[in-house]
Amino acid sequence: MERLVSQVGRRSAELFERAEKVVPGGVMSPARSFKSLQLKAPVFLERASGAWVWDADGKAYIDYLGAFGPHILGHGNERLLASLRRQLETGILFGTPHEGEVLLAEQLVEAVPCADQVRLVSSGTEAVMSVVRLARAATGRALVLKFDGHYHGHFDGALVAAGSGASQSGDGGSSGIPDPIRQRTLSVPFNDLAAVRQVVARRGSDLALILVEPICGNMGVVWPKDGFLQGLRELADEAGCLIAYDEVIVGFRGQFGPAYPLVGPAPDLIAFGKVLGGGLPLGAYGGHRDLMRLVTPLGPMFQAGTHAGNPLSVAAALTLLEILAEGGVYERLERGSKRLADGLLAAGRRHGWPVSLSRFGSTWTLFFSDQAPSNLIEAKAQDHALFTRFFTGMLARGVLLAPSFYESWFWTLAHGESEGERTLVAAEAVFSGG
Ligand SMILES: Cc1ncc(COP(=O)(O)O)c(C=O)c1O
């Protein structure tokens, strides 16, 4: 117990000991574990407000974990809370359609040029899983091509060379997935059009879908090279298959709507999650009317959910979109995050650390390697020990980061100059070995 207490507070350590007895690994999702950092216990958070969170021992942290991405407004936004309170009092779940979901679907269709229609689901996993099934239904083919280090949720067909938590614990796969299912997903290096071309040449007539994070967020933030997404589009057309963008991390994060217009042509299908729900469970997928009409009850592709269009999640999303659509919001996010990200990189380099940085709007990754990676092999080649030193140093100084070098920092509308400056002071101290 004393070793645990020296890394996190006594109460977190005690809670973790209890959790380990009744929960596998003591955590409800593997990315929350601090195991890969050789820290035995994670911090248990108890309270959050604005840019700050407090652990079970009362210690305050500036929050850059951001619950792994949903909190673009920061914690406890008053307008969001008010809409949730209103919805709590009018009804939590109906099991029928309701006006809010129509409003949200209308707004999404307006904001997302490639989507004539959308379906609301409860998580990013569900959104991408539905996209894959729809692509198979539309093409009558089985094979899916994805990219090493991209994470699309935890359904069977996505767990091949997956990023995020799945990369940390091994090869990005999972036991329990029968070979015939695993073999229907191929994975090649991101930013490698020659590798995609080879798959199209060999298996093009089997390909249902090319599935890609247009800007990847699951091996850290990794941008597509110029022309890569355009090349994918052309190869998909050549193979007669569909292309889907998984925008669960990047959608509505750097601009209002999808991120893809910044980096590539329109996809056939698109998936959202994280930001859209403002911290409540919500995902969405959409596409061209001709594809969406295949979804039940209109067509033969079955997809359903007791919680789909959950009124609380929808209420949060409507308020969130209203706030994000207000002038200057993304400019504010960009200014604040750029200032801090630039400062972190400069401080690390000044102190001789091999660091690089890649950023998309209010999310970025500080890589512990000289050059920002363009694929998973490069992302893996970071100095793990340096990341662990940085993470634990920041944690001790009251700055909470995601506990993996495959994850990103999330800046929010609640973060301000003072949080940025305090973070830089902490980083200076860690980089200088103080
Ligand atoms: C790009 C991407 N797709 C899908 C998912 C799965 O979303 P969820 O965890 O909400 O199921 C994630 C989660 O991290 C993600 O980053």
The ligand as an ORCA input file, in Angstrom:
! r2SCAN-3c Opt
* xyz 0 1
  C     -11.383      7.337    -33.815
  C     -12.204      6.557    -32.834
  N     -13.190      5.778    -33.296
  C     -13.986      5.071    -32.462
  C     -13.784      5.117    -31.096
  C     -14.672      4.349    -30.172
  O     -15.499      5.225    -29.489
  P     -16.161      4.817    -28.086
  O     -15.048      4.650    -27.117
  O     -17.097      5.944    -27.785
  O     -16.893      3.541    -28.308
  C     -12.746      5.901    -30.578
  C     -12.498      5.957    -29.126
  O     -11.475      6.348    -28.657
  C     -11.943      6.642    -31.470
  O     -10.939      7.401    -31.031
*
